[in-house]
Amino acid sequence: MSKEDYSKAFKSGKKDYQARMLRGEKPTLQVLDDILPERGNYFEAPIGLVQIPTEQIVGTKTIGRSNSFAGNFMPILHENSEFAQKWSTLSTSHVEEGIRDPIKAYEYMNKFYVLEGNKRVSVMKYHKAVSIPGDVIRIVPKRTDDKENKIYYEFMDFYQSAPINYIWFSHEGDFAKLQKAVGKEPGEKWSEEELLTFSSLYARFTAEYKAKGGSKLRITTGDAFLTFITLHGYSTVESKTTNELNKLINKSWEEFALLQEDQDIELKMSPTQEKKPLLSKLLPKSASKLKAAFIYEKTPGTSAWTYAHELGRIYLEQTFPDELTTIAYENGTRENADSLIEAAIADGCNLIFTTTPAFVQASVKAAIANPEIRILSCSLNTAHRYIRTYYSRMHEAKFLMGAIAGAMATNDRLTYIADYPIYGSIANINAFALGAKMINPRVKVYLEWSSLKDIDVYEKIKENKSSCISGRDMVIPEEASRFFGIYHLDGDNPRSLAMPLYHWGKFYAQLIRTIMDGTWKYDDAHTSTKAINYWWGMSAGVIDVVCSQHLPIGTKRLVELLKTAICSESFNPFSGILYSQTGIVVDDPERSLSPEEIMSMDWLAENVIGSIPKKEEMKEHAAPVVDQQGVLKKKG
């Protein structure tokens, strides 16, 4: 039987050898010595006895035995050779007793190269063993800016928490995302039980994924697995049976296929200008109306953010009384968002707006399961092809608010109260600071976060003695507080100066028109696999600044002048030379930041006193939003 095995392995080796020759590739095993960096650009780090995934063993350390095997580690020496006899004996031993002696190998860039035990590896690969024990020395290359090098260093950081060597990713940051996806804090160690549970789930996923043809996709199995558990939840998929896992993989397949493409976002910076007849004029009266659901976090009475969207919903009903009906679902959380969306679909809604970034994951899951339903999520910098996202360029209004505050400050000190360190909010802070500095070069902006643990923001304001404060954007109905917008503090009493305005009604109305006039389908046909993000600003009428009667007439005129310049795109708040707290960001006076650079800001302007907090410094209610949209600080 062992001779028959060698014969089969020999044929497999010859076939692989010839195929590689035809492709112009090296037909025999890779040799680590041939690809190592120059001496001085790497060092060796023993990591001890580990289970080596056989599919990651790709070659030998030295050239000595490389020509005895094809590139797939199958033998290519004649069947009557001494080598063939030894291989056959090892094969028999493996079948009857199992090969237990560890090999010796080097690991470089998460691939393994055998120093001792090439025939054992060949036999194990032939018998389709998943792993083989090995005493391993890691080759650690010098840090570079090369993408693969950066991913490798991220892998080594992850390995300190979880000694897992069988998963790999195509993109930077994914090892940190995996740590987060399984519910671990950065650097938190995994227990033995957690490692076994993960290994079992990953093995089951891999088997089902590859059986469906995953090996043909231009992504790693790790890429697909990370997307899978991020989308459906690690604890949820871990409890699934193999049959249930298979069904969920089938439902998620298009998401895996889309990973092959660049995850670009098609930014729609303004509404379409094309005017077409409304749906009611195109279709007979018997045609079904649009029914839109609004999924809210909290309630309009307790949340200024939700209240603004509720005003938008009411505006929609008033604007399209014959074409549209709406229904609101309140008190959404990350835990019940799935059921609220399911309820909306069961109630006949064919258009769903989820109004907070915390609901993105639930939105994507629902869109995969219900491709006929249009789902839009109010979030920024989110690349999911199944849903569309939308947000306002509030930084334009915040620049004007900063200019007002700079003009009205009596002691060169301002306070900016922010809520969450998420995409978009950092741009708002910096725009405010730049607007204030344009009017008053000496002004300092004290940044306070309302969602930090054990911090009394108003005590901090008393300490820094700010003469002008930027608070929450608008009033909360049930609080009826006057602490919103920009205000002076006269003792404990606020005196309003201006407030930013989200006109979500106009935003929603123009989105509805894209459905009614056919532009929605046109966008689908012309954006390929790009995710669509509507990011509209002052020029679209979806944000504005409302000035108080307390504001001097000259300051009001300045605001109107700046508003006109921004709307006409003759001025960008983030143009010219820009400085952060740590140095220069832009040194070209003619350059403006791109929309992508504005959305993903991770720095604070030089005149801001404060910092971007970490998740663990924030209150519990901030976690869902920060998890989904939190700004990731770039290293270096």
C-alpha positions in Angstrom: 0.0 0.0 0.0 2.9 2.4 0.8 4.3 1.9 -2.7 1.0 2.7 -4.2 0.9 5.9 -2.0 4.3 6.9 -3.3 3.2 6.3 -6.9 0.2 8.5 -6.4 2.3 11.2 -4.6 4.9 11.0 -7.4 2.2 11.6 -10.1 0.8 14.5 -8.2 4.4 15.9 -7.9 5.1 15.5 -11.6 1.8 17.2 -12.5 2.5 20.1 -10.2 6.1 20.4 -11.5 4.9 20.6 -15.2 2.1 23.1 -14.4 4.6 25.4 -12.7 7.0 25.1 -15.5 4.3 26.1 -18.0 3.5 29.2 -15.9 7.1 30.2 -15.8 7.4 29.5 -12.0 10.1 27.7 -10.1 8.9 24.0 -10.2 10.5 22.8 -7.0 10.4 23.9 -3.4 11.0 27.5 -2.4 14.3 27.9 -0.5 14.3 30.3 2.4 18.0 31.2 2.1 17.2 32.5 -1.4 14.6 35.0 -0.2 15.9 36.2 3.1 16.9 39.9 3.5 20.5 40.8 3.7 22.2 40.0 7.0 21.6 42.8 9.5 18.0 43.4 8.2 16.5 40.6 10.3 17.0 38.6 13.5 16.0 35.1 14.7 13.5 34.6 17.6 12.8 31.0 18.8 9.1 30.4 19.5 9.3 26.8 20.6 7.2 23.8 19.8 4.0 24.7 17.9 1.4 23.0 15.6 2.3 24.2 12.1 -0.5 24.3 9.5 0.6 22.0 6.7 -0.8 24.3 4.0 1.6 27.1 5.3 4.7 24.9 4.9 6.0 26.1 1.5 9.6 25.2 1.3 13.0 24.3 2.8 15.5 26.3 4.7 18.5 25.3 2.5 18.7 24.1 -1.2 19.9 20.6 -0.2 16.5 18.8 -0.5 14.6 21.3 -2.6 14.9 19.4 -5.8 13.5 16.2 -4.4 10.0 17.7 -4.3 7.7 19.6 -6.6 6.4 23.0 -5.4 3.4 21.2 -3.7 5.9 19.1 -1.6 5.1 15.9 -3.5 8.1 13.7 -4.4 9.6 13.8 -7.9 12.4 11.3 -7.5 12.1 7.9 -9.2 9.9 5.2 -7.6 12.9 2.8 -7.3 15.1 5.2 -5.5 16.3 4.9 -1.9 14.4 8.2 -1.3 11.1 6.5 -2.4 11.7 3.6 -0.1 12.2 5.9 2.9 9.2 7.9 1.9 7.1 4.7 1.7 8.2 3.5 5.1 7.3 6.9 6.6 3.9 6.7 5.0 3.3 3.2 6.5 4.4 4.5 9.9 2.0 7.4 9.7 -1.0 5.2 8.7 -0.3 2.6 11.4 1.1 4.7 14.3 1.0 8.3 13.4 4.1 10.6 13.0 4.8 12.2 16.3 8.4 13.4 16.0 8.4 17.2 15.5 10.1 18.7 12.5 12.5 21.7 12.7 11.4 24.7 10.7 11.8 28.4 10.2 8.9 30.8 10.0 9.2 33.9 7.8 6.3 36.2 7.0 3.9 33.5 8.3 5.2 30.8 5.9 7.2 27.8 7.1 10.4 26.4 5.7 11.7 23.0 6.8 15.2 22.5 8.2 14.7 18.9 9.2 11.8 16.6 8.3 11.1 17.3 4.6 9.9 13.8 3.9 7.6 13.8 7.0 6.0 17.0 5.7 5.6 15.5 2.3 3.9 12.4 3.8 1.6 14.5 6.0 0.6 16.7 3.1 -0.1 13.6 1.0 -2.4 12.2 3.7 -4.0 15.7 4.1 -3.0 16.2 7.7 -4.1 19.6 9.0 -1.0 20.3 11.0 2.3 18.9 12.1 4.3 19.6 15.3 7.4 21.6 14.8 10.2 23.3 16.7 10.1 26.8 15.1 12.5 29.7 14.8 10.9 32.9 13.6 12.8 35.2 11.2 11.8 38.8 12.1 12.5 41.3 9.3 13.4 44.9 9.9 10.3 47.2 9.9 9.6 48.8 6.6 6.7 50.7 5.0 5.9 47.7 2.8 2.3 46.6 3.3 3.1 42.9 3.9 5.7 43.9 6.4 3.2 46.0 8.3 0.7 43.2 8.3 3.3 40.8 9.6 4.2 43.1 12.5 0.5 43.4 13.3 0.4 39.5 13.3 3.3 39.3 15.7 1.5 41.8 18.1 -1.6 39.7 17.8 0.3 36.5 18.4 1.4 37.7 21.8 -2.3 37.7 22.9 -3.4 34.6 20.9 -0.7 32.2 19.5 -2.7 31.5 16.4 -0.7 31.0 13.2 -3.3 29.7 10.8 -5.2 32.9 9.9 -3.9 35.7 7.7 -5.4 38.9 6.3 -4.9 41.0 3.2 -5.3 44.4 4.9 -3.6 46.4 7.6 -5.6 46.6 10.8 -7.4 43.3 10.5 -5.6 41.5 13.3 -6.8 44.2 15.7 -10.3 43.9 14.2 -10.2 40.2 14.9 -9.2 40.8 18.5 -12.1 43.2 18.8 -14.6 41.0 17.0 -14.1 38.1 19.4 -14.8 40.5 22.3 -11.2 41.1 23.4 -9.6 44.4 24.4 -6.3 45.3 22.6 -3.5 43.1 24.1 -5.8 41.0 26.2 -4.7 37.3 26.4 -6.8 34.4 25.2 -7.4 31.4 27.5 -6.7 27.9 26.3 -10.5 27.3 26.1 -11.0 30.4 24.0 -8.2 29.3 21.6 -9.8 25.8 21.2 -13.3 27.3 20.6 -11.9 29.7 18.0 -9.9 26.9 16.3 -13.0 24.7 16.1 -15.2 27.5 14.6 -12.5 28.6 12.1 -12.0 24.9 11.0 -15.7 24.4 10.5 -16.0 27.7 8.6 -13.0 26.9 6.4 -14.4 23.5 5.5 -17.8 25.0 4.4 -16.3 28.0 2.8 -13.8 26.0 0.7 -16.5 23.4 -0.2 -18.5 26.2 -1.7 -15.5 27.4 -3.8 -13.8 29.9 -1.4 -10.4 29.0 -2.7 -11.2 30.5 -6.0 -11.8 34.0 -4.5 -8.9 36.4 -4.5 -9.0 36.8 -0.7 -7.7 34.8 2.2 -9.9 32.6 4.2 -9.1 34.9 7.1 -10.6 37.9 5.2 -13.8 36.0 4.7 -14.0 34.8 8.3 -13.4 38.2 9.8 -16.2 39.7 7.6 -18.4 36.8 8.6 -18.1 37.1 12.3 -18.2 40.9 12.2 -21.4 40.8 10.2 -23.2 38.1 12.2 -21.5 38.3 15.6 -18.8 35.9 16.9 -20.9 34.4 19.7 -23.8 34.0 17.4 -22.0 32.0 14.7 -20.0 30.0 17.3 -23.2 28.4 18.6 -24.5 27.5 15.1 -24.6 23.9 13.9 -22.6 23.0 10.8 -25.8 23.0 8.7 -26.8 26.5 10.1 -23.3 27.7 9.4 -23.5 26.5 5.9 -26.7 28.4 5.3 -25.3 31.6 6.8 -22.2 31.3 4.6 -24.4 31.0 1.5 -26.3 34.1 2.5 -23.0 36.0 3.0 -21.4 34.8 -0.2 -21.8 38.1 -2.2 -20.2 39.9 0.7 -17.1 37.6 0.4 -17.1 38.1 -3.4 -17.1 41.9 -2.9 -14.0 41.7 -0.8 -12.0 40.9 -4.0 -12.8 44.5 -5.1 -11.3 47.7 -3.7 -13.7 48.7 -0.9 -14.1 52.2 -2.3 -16.8 54.6 -1.3 -18.6 56.5 -4.0 -19.1 59.8 -2.4 -22.2 61.8 -3.6 -21.3 65.3 -2.5 -24.5 66.9 -3.7 -28.0 65.8 -4.8 -28.6 65.1 -8.5 -29.7 68.2 -10.4 -31.8 66.2 -12.9 -35.5 66.9 -12.5 -38.0 64.2 -13.5 -41.7 63.6 -12.9 -42.6 62.2 -9.5 -43.6 58.6 -9.1 -47.3 59.6 -8.8 -47.2 61.1 -12.3 -45.4 58.1 -13.8 -47.4 55.3 -12.3 -51.2 54.7 -12.0 -52.9 55.5 -8.7 -53.1 51.8 -8.0 -49.3 51.5 -7.7 -48.0 50.8 -4.2 -46.7 53.7 -2.2 -43.4 53.9 -0.5 -43.5 53.0 3.2 -40.4 54.2 5.1 -39.3 53.1 8.5 -37.2 55.2 10.8 -35.2 53.2 13.4 -34.3 55.5 16.3 -31.9 55.2 19.2 -33.7 56.7 22.2 -36.7 58.8 21.6 -37.3 62.3 20.0 -38.1 63.6 23.5 -34.9 62.4 25.1 -32.3 62.8 22.3 -31.5 65.9 20.3 -30.1 63.7 17.5 -33.3 61.6 17.3 -35.5 64.7 17.6 -33.7 66.2 14.5 -34.4 63.0 12.5 -38.0 63.0 13.8 -38.5 66.5 12.4 -37.1 65.1 9.1 -39.6 62.3 9.1 -42.5 64.7 9.7 -41.2 67.0 6.9 -41.2 63.9 4.6 -44.9 63.1 5.3 -45.8 66.7 4.7 -43.8 66.9 1.4 -45.1 63.6 -0.1 -48.6 63.1 1.4 -49.7 61.0 -1.6 -46.5 59.1 -2.4 -45.2 58.1 1.0 -46.1 56.9 4.5 -43.7 56.6 7.4 -43.5 54.8 10.7 -41.0 55.3 13.6 -39.5 52.6 15.8 -38.0 54.1 19.1 -35.5 53.0 21.8 -33.3 51.0 19.5 -30.1 49.5 20.8 -27.3 47.4 19.2 -29.0 44.4 20.8 -32.5 44.9 19.5 -31.7 46.7 16.2 -32.1 43.4 14.3 -35.6 42.8 15.6 -36.7 46.4 15.0 -35.6 46.2 11.4 -37.4 42.8 11.1 -40.6 44.4 12.6 -40.4 47.2 10.0 -40.1 44.7 7.1 -43.0 42.7 8.6 -45.1 45.9 8.7 -44.6 46.3 5.0 -41.8 48.9 4.9 -39.9 48.9 1.7 -37.5 51.7 2.7 -35.6 51.8 6.0 -33.5 54.5 7.5 -31.4 53.5 10.5 -30.4 56.8 12.1 -27.3 56.0 14.1 -23.9 54.5 13.2 -24.4 51.9 15.9 -27.0 50.1 13.7 -24.7 49.6 10.6 -24.1 46.0 11.3 -27.8 45.2 11.7 -28.5 47.2 8.6 -26.1 45.1 6.5 -27.4 41.8 7.9 -31.0 42.8 7.0 -30.0 44.0 3.5 -28.3 40.6 2.8 -31.4 38.7 3.9 -33.8 41.1 2.2 -32.3 42.4 -1.1 -35.6 43.9 -2.3 -35.6 46.3 0.7 -33.8 49.6 0.4 -31.8 50.3 3.6 -29.9 53.4 4.4 -27.8 54.0 7.5 -26.8 57.4 8.9 -23.1 56.9 9.2 -19.9 58.0 7.7 -16.9 56.3 6.1 -18.7 52.9 6.0 -18.0 50.7 3.0 -20.9 48.2 2.6 -22.3 47.6 -0.9 -25.5 46.2 0.4 -26.6 49.4 2.1 -26.2 53.1 1.4 -25.0 55.5 4.0 -25.7 59.2 4.4 -24.4 62.0 6.6 -24.2 65.8 6.6 -21.0 67.9 6.2 -21.6 69.5 9.6 -18.0 70.7 9.7 -19.0 73.5 7.2 -21.5 74.8 9.8 -19.0 74.3 12.6 -16.5 76.5 10.8 -19.0 79.3 10.8 -19.8 78.6 14.5 -16.1 78.9 15.3 -15.9 82.2 13.5 -18.8 83.5 15.5 -17.3 82.2 18.8 -13.9 83.7 17.9 -15.5 87.1 17.3 -17.5 87.0 20.5 -14.8 85.6 22.8 -13.8 88.2 25.5 -10.7 86.4 26.8 -9.4 84.3 23.9 -10.8 81.1 25.5 -13.5 78.9 24.1 -14.9 75.5 25.1 -16.1 72.9 22.6 -18.2 70.1 24.1 -18.1 67.0 21.9 -20.0 63.7 22.4 -18.2 60.7 20.7 -14.8 60.5 19.0 -16.2 59.1 15.7 -15.7 59.9 12.0 -17.0 63.3 11.3 -16.8 64.7 14.8 -13.1 65.3 14.7 -13.6 67.3 11.5 -16.3 69.3 13.3 -13.9 70.1 16.2 -11.1 71.2 13.9 -13.4 73.2 11.6 -14.6 75.1 14.7 -11.1 75.7 15.9 -9.9 76.9 12.5 -13.0 79.2 12.1 -12.2 80.7 15.5 -8.5 81.2 14.7 -9.3 82.9 11.5 -11.1 85.7 13.4 -8.9 85.6 16.5 -5.4 84.2 16.0 -4.8 84.0 19.8 -7.9 82.0 20.6 -7.6 78.6 22.3 -10.3 75.9 22.2 -10.7 73.7 25.3 -12.0 70.4 24.1 -14.3 68.5 26.6 -16.1 65.2 26.0 -19.6 64.7 27.4 -19.3 60.9 27.3 -16.1 60.6 29.4 -16.3 58.8 32.7 -16.2 60.8 36.0 -15.9 64.2 34.3 -18.1 67.2 35.1 -17.9 69.3 31.9 -19.3 72.4 33.5 -16.7 72.3 36.3 -14.0 72.1 33.6 -15.5 75.1 32.0 -15.3 77.1 35.3 -11.7 76.0 35.6 -10.6 77.1 32.1 -12.8 80.3 32.3 -14.0 80.1 28.8 -16.0 83.1 27.7 -17.9 81.3 24.9 -19.1 77.7 24.8 -20.1 75.4 21.9 -22.6 72.8 23.4 -25.0 70.2 22.0 -26.3 71.2 18.5 -29.9 71.7 19.4 -32.4 71.5 22.2 -33.8 68.3 23.7 -37.6 68.7 24.0 -38.1 67.1 27.4 -35.2 69.0 28.9 -36.0 72.4 27.4 -32.5 73.5 28.2 -30.9 76.6 26.8 -27.4 75.1 26.9 -27.1 74.4 23.1 -25.4 75.9 20.1 -22.9 78.7 21.0 -23.6 80.7 24.1 -22.1 83.0 26.6 -22.4 82.2 30.3 -23.6 85.0 32.4 -23.1 83.4 35.8 -25.0 80.1 35.4 -27.3 81.5 32.7 -26.6 80.9 29.0 -27.1 83.6 26.4 -27.5 82.1 23.0 -25.5 83.4 20.1 -26.1 80.8 17.3 -26.9 77.2 16.6 -26.2 74.7 13.8 -29.1 73.2 12.1 -29.5 69.7 10.6 -32.3 69.9 8.1 -32.8 66.2 7.8 -36.2 66.8 6.2 -34.6 68.3 3.1 -32.0 65.5 3.1 -34.6 62.8 3.2 -36.8 64.5 0.6 -33.9 64.6 -1.9 -33.1 60.9 -1.2 -36.7 60.0 -1.8 -36.6 61.8 -5.1 -33.7 59.7 -6.2 -36.0 56.7 -5.9 -39.0 58.4 -7.5 -37.1 59.8 -10.5 -35.0 56.6 -11.2 -31.6 58.1 -10.1 -31.3 55.4 -7.4 -31.2 52.6 -10.0 -28.9 54.7 -12.2 -26.4 55.0 -9.3 -26.5 51.2 -8.8 -25.7 50.6 -12.5 -22.8 53.0 -12.7 -20.9 52.5 -9.4 -20.0 48.8 -9.9 -19.0 47.4 -6.5 -18.5 50.7 -4.8 -20.5 51.6 -1.6 -22.6 54.7 -2.0 -22.3 57.4 0.6 -24.4 60.6 0.4 -22.4 63.4 2.1 -24.2 66.6 1.5 -23.6 70.1 2.9 -24.6 73.7 2.9 -24.9 73.9 -0.9 -27.7 71.2 -0.7 -29.5 73.1 2.0 -29.3 70.2 4.5 -27.3 72.1 7.1 -27.3 75.8 8.1 -26.4 78.2 11.0 -29.2 80.1 12.8 -28.0 83.4 14.3 -29.4 84.8 17.5 -30.7 88.4 17.9 -27.9 88.9 20.4 -25.3 88.6 17.6 -23.9 92.0 16.3 -25.0 92.9 12.7 -21.4 92.9 11.5 -20.8 89.3 12.7 -24.0 88.2 11.0 -22.8 89.7 7.7 -19.5 87.9 8.2 -21.4 84.6 8.6 -23.4 85.2 5.4 -20.3 86.0 3.5 -18.5 82.8 4.6 -21.7 80.8 4.0 -21.9 82.0 0.4 -18.2 81.2 -0.2 -18.6 77.7 1.1 -21.9 77.0 -0.8 -20.2 78.2 -4.1 -17.2 76.0 -3.3 -14.9 79.0 -3.6 -13.7 78.3 -0.1 -12.9 75.1 1.8 -12.5 75.4 5.6 -9.7 72.9 5.4 -7.6 74.7 2.8 -4.1 76.3 2.9 -1.4 75.5 5.4 -2.7 73.4 8.4 -1.1 72.7 11.7 -2.0 70.0 14.2 -1.0 69.7 17.9 2.1 67.7 16.8 3.2 69.6 13.7 2.4 70.6 10.1 -0.4 68.6 8.3 -0.5 70.5 5.0 2.4 72.7 3.9 1.0 73.7 0.5 -1.0 77.0 0.7 -2.8 76.1 -2.5 -4.0 72.7 -1.3 -7.3 71.7 0.2 -8.0 68.4 2.1 -9.9 65.8 0.1 -13.3 64.6 1.4 -11.7 61.3 2.4 -9.0 63.1 4.4 -11.7 65.2 6.2 -13.8 62.2 7.0 -11.0 60.1 8.5 -9.2 62.8 10.5 -7.3 61.5 13.5 -5.6 64.8 14.5 -6.6 67.9 16.4 -5.8 71.5 15.3 -2.9 73.3 17.0 -5.1 75.7 19.0 -7.2 72.8 20.5 -6.4 72.0 24.2 -7.4 68.4 24.7 -7.2 65.0 23.1 -9.1 62.2 21.4 -10.1 59.7 24.2 -9.8 56.0 24.1 -12.9 53.7 24.3 -12.0 52.6 27.9 -12.1 56.2 29.1 -15.7 56.6 28.0 -19.1 55.8 29.5 -20.8 52.5 28.7 -23.5 54.0 26.5 -20.7 55.3 24.1 -19.4 51.8 23.3 -21.8 50.8 20.4 -21.1 54.0 18.5 -17.4 54.0 19.1 -17.2 50.3 18.2 -18.8 51.0 14.8 -17.4 54.4 13.9 -14.6 55.3 16.4 -11.6 57.1 14.9 -8.6 54.9 14.7 -5.3 56.7 15.5 -2.7 56.0 12.9 0.7 55.0 14.2 3.8 57.0 13.7 
